[in-house]
Amino acid sequence: MGRRFVALPKEDQDRLAEQFATLPRLIAAEEVGNYQHQAVSVFDHILSVEEAKTQLDDIDPSHAARHDTRLREFACTLSARSDCYLVKLKGRRKKGRLTFRAFTSAEAKERSLLPLPYMVSDQFRFILVFPSLDLVYLESADFTHHLYYKRAGSFELVVEAARSAGIHLL
């Protein structure tokens, strides 16, 4: 099976850390800064509490698998159209420094972008950065993922990938 990703050289780590300097605050949902936010979901609207209970409590595993497949297709489509790197947080309680990693192959990337089960904590979910797009992608729970971008051109790619995967912009 082998490794799915490898750490980037120090120069690239430093360049990306500078470009995405506010990423730790973005991940912690403390500050969005000058990023625009876009949520994408298998649902066509933000679920109310009652809808969330009926849609997510005791969800059939086959439905969950279909939702995950659509979100994975979206992530893979977007990552195939631009350079992207996996972000890992190193240090105590994952609040230390950021490290950026390159995928070792297209297959490794696809395996890594499979969403975790929807009830798993966000702490264990994948985070991607797209340097040429100034875009951050955060996997999240409840079949909704979050993207943060600075340029309108980035958003156009998000719209195309969402349409292709059959998911909705919220």
BELBEL-V260652 format. One record per pair of residues at least 12 apart in sequence whose ideal C-beta (glycine too) atoms are under 10 Angstrom apart, sorted by the first residue. I is the first residue (numbers start at 1). J is the second residue. If there is no record, write none. Layout:
i = <I:I>
j = <J:J>
This chain:
i = <1:1:1:2:2:2:2:3:3:3:3:3:4:4:4:4:4:4:4:4:4:4:4:5:5:5:5:5:5:5:5:5:5:5:5:6:6:6:6:6:6:7:7:7:7:7:8:8:8:8:8:8:9:12:12:12:12:13:13:13:13:13:13:14:15:15:16:16:16:16:16:16:16:17:17:17:17:19:19:19:19:20:20:20:20:20:20:20:20:20:20:20:21:21:22:22:22:22:23:23:23:23:23:23:23:23:23:23:24:24:24:24:24:24:24:26:26:26:26:26:27:27:27:27:27:27:27:27:27:27:27:28:29:29:29:32:33:33:34:34:34:35:35:35:35:35:35:35:36:36:36:36:36:36:36:36:36:37:37:37:37:37:37:38:38:38:38:38:38:38:38:38:38:38:38:38:39:39:39:39:39:39:39:39:39:40:40:40:40:40:40:40:40:40:40:40:40:40:40:40:40:40:40:40:40:40:41:41:41:41:41:41:41:41:41:41:41:41:41:41:42:42:42:42:42:42:42:42:42:42:42:42:42:42:42:42:42:42:43:43:43:43:43:43:43:43:43:44:44:44:44:45:45:46:46:47:47:47:47:52:55:55:55:56:56:56:56:56:59:59:59:59:61:63:64:64:64:64:64:66:66:67:67:67:67:67:67:68:68:68:68:68:68:69:69:69:69:70:70:70:70:70:70:70:71:71:71:71:71:71:71:71:71:71:71:72:72:72:72:72:72:72:72:73:73:73:73:73:73:73:73:74:74:74:74:74:74:74:74:74:74:74:74:74:75:75:75:75:75:75:75:75:75:75:75:75:75:76:76:76:76:76:76:76:76:77:77:77:77:77:77:77:77:78:78:78:78:78:78:78:78:78:78:78:78:78:78:78:79:79:79:79:79:79:79:79:79:79:80:80:80:80:81:81:81:81:81:82:82:82:82:82:82:82:83:83:83:83:83:83:84:84:84:84:84:84:84:84:84:84:84:84:84:85:85:85:85:85:85:85:85:85:85:86:86:86:86:86:86:86:86:86:86:86:86:86:87:87:87:87:87:87:87:87:87:87:88:88:88:88:89:89:93:94:94:98:98:100:100:100:100:103:109:112:112:113:113:113:113:114:114:115:115:115:115:115:116:116:116:117:118:118:118:118:118:119:119:120:120:121:122:122:122:122:122:124:125:125:125:125:125:126:126:126:127:128:128:129:130:130:130:130:132:132:132:133:133:133:133:133:133:133:133:133:133:134:134:134:134:134:134:135:135:135:135:135:135:135:135:135:135:136:136:136:136:137:137:143:144:144:144:145:146:147:147:147:155>
j = <107:108:111:104:105:107:108:101:103:104:105:108:86:101:103:104:105:107:108:109:110:111:112:85:86:88:100:101:102:103:104:105:108:109:112:86:101:102:103:104:108:88:99:100:101:102:85:86:99:100:101:102:102:85:100:102:131:85:97:98:99:100:101:100:100:131:85:87:98:99:100:129:131:97:98:99:100:100:129:131:134:85:87:98:100:127:129:131:134:135:136:148:33:98:34:35:136:148:35:87:89:98:100:127:129:136:138:148:87:89:94:95:96:97:98:127:136:138:146:148:87:89:94:95:98:122:123:127:136:138:148:95:122:138:146:148:148:150:134:148:150:134:135:136:147:148:149:150:135:147:148:149:150:151:152:154:155:136:146:147:148:149:170:135:145:146:147:148:149:154:155:158:159:162:169:170:138:140:144:145:146:147:168:169:170:70:71:74:75:78:137:140:143:144:145:146:147:158:159:161:162:165:167:168:169:170:67:70:71:140:142:143:144:145:146:162:167:168:169:170:55:63:64:66:67:68:69:70:71:74:142:143:144:145:165:166:167:168:55:56:67:142:143:144:167:168:170:167:168:169:170:168:170:144:170:142:143:144:170:142:67:142:143:118:119:141:142:143:117:118:119:143:117:143:115:117:118:119:143:143:166:115:118:142:143:144:167:114:115:116:117:118:143:114:115:165:166:115:143:162:165:166:167:168:113:114:115:118:139:140:143:144:145:165:167:110:111:112:113:114:115:139:165:110:113:161:162:164:165:166:167:113:115:137:145:147:158:161:162:163:164:165:166:167:109:110:112:113:114:115:126:128:137:139:145:161:165:106:109:110:112:113:114:161:165:157:158:160:161:162:163:164:165:113:128:130:133:135:137:147:154:157:158:160:161:162:164:165:103:106:109:110:112:113:128:130:137:161:106:109:110:161:130:133:157:160:161:130:131:132:133:135:154:157:102:129:130:131:132:133:100:102:103:109:113:128:129:130:131:132:133:135:137:99:100:101:102:103:127:128:129:130:131:99:100:101:102:103:108:109:112:113:126:127:128:129:99:100:101:126:127:128:129:136:137:138:100:101:126:127:123:127:123:123:124:127:129:127:128:129:131:128:128:126:128:126:128:137:139:126:139:139:140:141:143:145:139:140:141:141:140:141:142:143:144:141:142:139:141:141:138:139:140:141:146:139:138:139:140:141:145:138:139:145:139:145:147:148:147:149:154:157:151:153:154:147:149:150:151:153:154:155:156:157:158:148:149:150:151:153:154:147:148:149:150:151:153:154:155:157:158:148:149:150:154:149:158:167:167:168:170:167:170:161:162:169:169>
